Amino acid sequence: MAKRTYLSDIVGQDDDGIYAVQMSVGGMMRSGKILLERYDKNMNLALSNELELEHKGDDLRFEGVRQLDSKLYLFSSYTNDDTDKNYLFYQQMRIGRVQYYIVSLERS
């Protein structure tokens, strides 16, 4: 059975097109994927990369992608059940022709 995908959000734009988040719903025993996609001015898919949500071996919860001052940021969180604390992470993303690059990972 094929995966179901849907456009979750349009998260940014530049002179060449738009950036969108596409989500897929996994099947039985499989989790879905979150993709950052870039579409050109003619709405042709120009780039698609899966977002990896992991830090030091822990899975992070996807909170969103936003454009601020012409830069894209990935927001994610992690709840430490032992200490009952929630941590928010942000990552500045640089979009290339082939892949995205994580510039930094901060915890607040």
Phi, psi and omega in degrees: 000135182286151177287149173265134177234154177209152176282118184273319187194146167265120192250351180183172177207157172215190183295339184262348181159207182235161174244137182223156174255126178248135180240144175241145179262122181285161177275199180298133177067014179229139176271162179281176179241154176240125183243140169260125183236147176242131178244139179282183184299336179266011180064029172271137178294120182254335185202140176214120180227137176285135176276129178264122184247079181210143176216119180052042177084355180260139175285135178258152178269131179288127178250335177147171174234135180222150176259125178228125180050047177068013177241145177264138179233134175262127178250133179214168181217164179215134176253121175273108183293332180292321182257354182057039178246144177251133181245134177256131178244146170226147181226125174281135184246136173247122186268126176248181180290332185251321184208171176259156182240133176273123183272316181206159176229117183240150177241135178234000000 
